[in-house]
Protein backbone atom coordinates (compact mmCIF):
# COMPACT_ATOMS: atom_id res chain seq x y z
CA UNK A 1 0.00 0.00 0.00
CA UNK A 2 1.38 3.41 -0.95
CA UNK A 3 1.91 6.10 1.69
CA UNK A 4 -0.80 8.24 0.07
CA UNK A 5 -3.32 5.39 0.07
CA UNK A 6 -2.53 4.57 3.71
CA UNK A 7 -3.02 8.22 4.69
CA UNK A 8 -6.35 8.36 2.85
CA UNK A 9 -7.66 5.20 4.51
CA UNK A 10 -6.39 6.35 7.91
CA UNK A 11 -8.33 9.60 7.51
CA UNK A 12 -11.49 7.66 6.60
CA UNK A 13 -11.04 5.41 9.62
CA UNK A 14 -10.34 8.42 11.84
CA UNK A 15 -13.53 10.18 10.77
CA UNK A 16 -15.61 7.03 11.18
CA UNK A 17 -14.36 6.33 14.72
CA UNK A 18 -14.61 10.02 15.67
CA UNK A 19 -18.22 10.07 14.50
CA UNK A 20 -18.87 7.01 16.63
CA UNK A 21 -17.47 8.83 19.67
CA UNK A 22 -19.45 11.99 18.92
CA UNK A 23 -22.68 10.02 18.56
CA UNK A 24 -21.93 7.99 21.73
CA UNK A 25 -21.80 4.68 19.85
CA UNK A 26 -18.38 4.33 21.44
CA UNK A 27 -19.04 5.28 25.04
CA UNK A 28 -16.31 6.31 27.50
CA UNK A 29 -14.38 3.22 28.52
CA UNK A 30 -15.38 1.27 25.39
CA UNK A 31 -12.68 -0.90 23.82
CA UNK A 32 -11.76 -0.16 20.22
CA UNK A 33 -10.97 -3.58 18.76
CA UNK A 34 -8.81 -2.91 15.72
CA UNK A 35 -9.67 -6.09 13.82
CA UNK A 36 -13.39 -5.55 14.37
CA UNK A 37 -13.21 -1.91 13.25
CA UNK A 38 -11.15 -2.88 10.19
CA UNK A 39 -13.76 -5.47 9.19
CA UNK A 40 -16.61 -2.98 9.64
CA UNK A 41 -14.77 -0.36 7.56
CA UNK A 42 -13.65 -2.82 4.89
CA UNK A 43 -9.93 -2.14 5.25
CA UNK A 44 -6.85 -3.67 6.83
CA UNK A 45 -5.82 -3.15 10.44
CA UNK A 46 -2.89 -0.89 9.49
CA UNK A 47 -4.85 2.31 8.65
CA UNK A 48 -7.22 1.67 11.58
CA UNK A 49 -4.26 1.46 13.94
CA UNK A 50 -2.96 4.77 12.56
CA UNK A 51 -6.41 6.35 13.00
CA UNK A 52 -6.50 5.21 16.63
CA UNK A 53 -3.08 6.77 17.16
CA UNK A 54 -4.40 10.05 15.76
CA UNK A 55 -7.34 9.87 18.16
CA UNK A 56 -4.94 9.21 20.98
CA UNK A 57 -3.04 12.39 20.07
CA UNK A 58 -6.36 14.26 20.19
CA UNK A 59 -6.91 12.95 23.71
CA UNK A 60 -10.00 10.96 22.71
CA UNK A 61 -8.46 7.49 23.04
CA UNK A 62 -6.02 5.98 25.52
CA UNK A 63 -4.10 2.71 25.68
CA UNK A 64 -4.50 0.59 28.80
CA UNK A 65 -2.28 -2.32 29.63
CA UNK A 66 -3.95 -5.70 29.01
CA UNK A 67 -6.97 -3.88 27.59
CA UNK A 68 -5.84 -2.02 24.47
CA UNK A 69 -7.35 1.13 22.99
CA UNK A 70 -10.28 2.58 24.91
CA UNK A 71 -12.40 5.71 24.55
CA UNK A 72 -11.40 8.28 27.17
CA UNK A 73 -14.07 9.65 29.46
CA UNK A 74 -14.23 12.84 31.48
CA UNK A 75 -14.00 12.84 35.26
CA UNK A 76 -17.41 14.51 35.82
CA UNK A 77 -16.55 16.03 39.20
CA UNK A 78 -13.25 17.54 38.07
CA UNK A 79 -14.82 18.73 34.82
CA UNK A 80 -17.71 20.42 36.60
CA UNK A 81 -15.42 22.09 39.14
CA UNK A 82 -13.14 23.36 36.38
CA UNK A 83 -15.95 24.66 34.20
CA UNK A 84 -17.71 26.46 37.07
CA UNK A 85 -14.46 28.12 38.14
CA UNK A 86 -13.60 29.08 34.58
CA UNK A 87 -17.08 30.52 34.08
CA UNK A 88 -16.46 32.90 36.99
CA UNK A 89 -12.97 34.08 36.03
CA UNK A 90 -13.64 34.18 32.29
CA UNK A 91 -16.88 36.08 32.78
CA UNK A 92 -15.17 38.67 34.98
CA UNK A 93 -12.15 38.87 32.67
CA UNK A 94 -14.26 39.43 29.56
CA UNK A 95 -16.36 42.13 31.22
CA UNK A 96 -13.37 43.90 32.74
CA UNK A 97 -11.52 44.03 29.43
CA UNK A 98 -14.55 44.91 27.29
CA UNK A 99 -14.05 48.74 27.40
CA UNK A 100 -10.42 48.28 26.30
CA UNK A 101 -11.06 46.03 23.32
CA UNK A 102 -10.15 47.74 20.06
CA UNK A 103 -12.17 47.73 16.84
CA UNK A 104 -9.44 45.60 15.27
CA UNK A 105 -9.72 43.02 18.04
CA UNK A 106 -13.49 42.94 17.70
CA UNK A 107 -13.13 42.30 13.98
CA UNK A 108 -10.58 39.57 14.66
CA UNK A 109 -12.96 37.91 17.11
CA UNK A 110 -15.80 38.11 14.58
CA UNK A 111 -13.54 36.57 11.94
CA UNK A 112 -12.63 33.68 14.23
CA UNK A 113 -16.29 33.13 15.03
CA UNK A 114 -17.08 32.96 11.31
CA UNK A 115 -14.38 30.29 10.95
CA UNK A 116 -16.09 28.40 13.76
CA UNK A 117 -19.42 28.68 11.94
CA UNK A 118 -17.88 27.26 8.76
CA UNK A 119 -16.44 24.31 10.70
CA UNK A 120 -19.97 23.33 11.78
CA UNK A 121 -20.81 21.76 8.40
CA UNK A 122 -17.95 19.25 8.55
CA UNK A 123 -17.53 19.26 12.29
CA UNK A 124 -14.06 18.80 13.74
CA UNK A 125 -14.35 19.14 17.54
CA UNK A 126 -10.62 19.58 18.11
CA UNK A 127 -10.33 22.36 15.50
CA UNK A 128 -13.51 23.96 16.85
CA UNK A 129 -12.08 23.98 20.38
CA UNK A 130 -8.81 25.52 19.15
CA UNK A 131 -10.73 28.32 17.42
CA UNK A 132 -12.92 28.73 20.50
CA UNK A 133 -9.86 29.34 22.65
CA UNK A 134 -8.52 31.86 20.12
CA UNK A 135 -11.88 33.66 20.14
CA UNK A 136 -12.01 34.09 23.90
CA UNK A 137 -8.32 34.93 24.17
CA UNK A 138 -8.84 37.80 21.73
CA UNK A 139 -11.32 39.38 24.16
CA UNK A 140 -9.09 39.51 27.22
CA UNK A 141 -5.56 38.27 26.52
CA UNK A 142 -4.00 41.70 25.89
CA UNK A 143 -5.86 43.81 28.44
CA UNK A 144 -6.05 41.72 31.60
CA UNK A 145 -3.97 41.92 34.75
CA UNK A 146 -1.52 39.05 35.07
CA UNK A 147 -3.10 37.42 38.12
CA UNK A 148 -6.58 37.06 36.61
CA UNK A 149 -5.14 35.97 33.28
CA UNK A 150 -3.14 33.29 35.08
CA UNK A 151 -6.37 31.95 36.59
CA UNK A 152 -7.96 31.81 33.14
CA UNK A 153 -4.94 29.99 31.70
CA UNK A 154 -4.98 27.51 34.56
CA UNK A 155 -8.61 26.74 33.78
CA UNK A 156 -7.89 26.21 30.10
CA UNK A 157 -4.95 23.97 30.92
CA UNK A 158 -7.04 21.83 33.28
CA UNK A 159 -9.69 21.46 30.58
CA UNK A 160 -7.08 20.37 28.04
CA UNK A 161 -5.80 17.76 30.47
CA UNK A 162 -9.34 16.44 31.03
CA UNK A 163 -10.41 16.44 27.41
CA UNK A 164 -9.08 17.82 24.13
CA UNK A 165 -12.63 18.82 23.22
CA UNK A 166 -15.89 18.65 25.12
CA UNK A 167 -17.60 19.24 21.77
CA UNK A 168 -16.67 15.67 20.78
CA UNK A 169 -19.32 14.62 23.30
CA UNK A 170 -21.84 17.41 22.67
CA UNK A 171 -21.38 18.44 19.02
CA UNK A 172 -24.91 19.88 19.03
CA UNK A 173 -23.76 22.51 21.51
CA UNK A 174 -21.34 24.02 18.97
CA UNK A 175 -23.94 25.91 16.90
CA UNK A 176 -25.49 27.55 19.95
CA UNK A 177 -22.01 28.46 21.17
CA UNK A 178 -21.28 30.35 17.96
CA UNK A 179 -24.57 32.24 18.23
CA UNK A 180 -23.75 33.17 21.83
CA UNK A 181 -20.39 34.50 20.64
CA UNK A 182 -22.22 36.83 18.25
CA UNK A 183 -24.38 38.08 21.10
CA UNK A 184 -21.37 38.65 23.34
CA UNK A 185 -19.57 40.62 20.63
CA UNK A 186 -22.66 42.76 20.06
CA UNK A 187 -22.81 43.57 23.78
CA UNK A 188 -19.16 44.60 23.79
CA UNK A 189 -19.55 46.68 20.62
CA UNK A 190 -22.50 48.61 22.02
CA UNK A 191 -20.76 49.29 25.32
CA UNK A 192 -23.09 47.26 27.52
CA UNK A 193 -22.63 47.50 31.31
CA UNK A 194 -20.06 45.34 33.10
CA UNK A 195 -22.69 43.16 34.78
CA UNK A 196 -24.47 42.45 31.47
CA UNK A 197 -21.30 41.33 29.70
CA UNK A 198 -20.10 39.36 32.74
CA UNK A 199 -23.41 37.48 32.96
CA UNK A 200 -23.40 36.71 29.22
CA UNK A 201 -19.83 35.38 29.26
CA UNK A 202 -20.38 33.39 32.46
CA UNK A 203 -23.65 31.88 31.20
CA UNK A 204 -22.01 31.03 27.88
CA UNK A 205 -19.44 28.87 29.67
CA UNK A 206 -22.02 27.28 31.98
CA UNK A 207 -24.25 26.42 29.01
CA UNK A 208 -21.50 24.12 27.70
CA UNK A 209 -21.22 22.51 31.12
CA UNK A 210 -25.00 22.02 31.27
CA UNK A 211 -25.03 20.49 27.76
CA UNK A 212 -22.37 17.98 28.77
CA UNK A 213 -24.08 17.09 32.06
CA UNK A 214 -27.42 16.68 30.28
CA UNK A 215 -25.83 14.28 27.77
CA UNK A 216 -24.49 12.12 30.62
CA UNK A 217 -27.45 12.09 33.01
CA UNK A 218 -31.04 10.92 33.06
CA UNK A 219 -33.92 13.42 33.34
CA UNK A 220 -34.24 12.39 37.01
CA UNK A 221 -30.57 13.21 37.65
CA UNK A 222 -30.97 16.61 35.99
CA UNK A 223 -34.03 17.38 38.13
CA UNK A 224 -32.16 16.46 41.30
CA UNK A 225 -29.21 18.72 40.31
CA UNK A 226 -31.56 21.68 39.77
CA UNK A 227 -33.27 21.08 43.14
CA UNK A 228 -29.95 21.01 45.00
CA UNK A 229 -29.34 24.33 46.88
Secondary structure as GFF3:
##gff-version 3
##sequence-region A 1 229
A	DSSP	alpha_helix	3	22	.	.	.	ID=ss1
A	DSSP	alpha_helix	34	41	.	.	.	ID=ss2
A	DSSP	alpha_helix	45	57	.	.	.	ID=ss3
A	DSSP	beta_strand	61	64	.	.	.	ID=ss4
A	DSSP	beta_strand	68	71	.	.	.	ID=ss5
A	DSSP	alpha_helix	76	97	.	.	.	ID=ss6
A	DSSP	three_ten_helix	98	100	.	.	.	ID=ss7
A	DSSP	alpha_helix	103	119	.	.	.	ID=ss8
A	DSSP	alpha_helix	125	140	.	.	.	ID=ss9
A	DSSP	alpha_helix	146	162	.	.	.	ID=ss10
A	DSSP	three_ten_helix	166	168	.	.	.	ID=ss11
A	DSSP	alpha_helix	173	189	.	.	.	ID=ss12
A	DSSP	alpha_helix	194	216	.	.	.	ID=ss13
A	DSSP	alpha_helix	219	227	.	.	.	ID=ss14
###
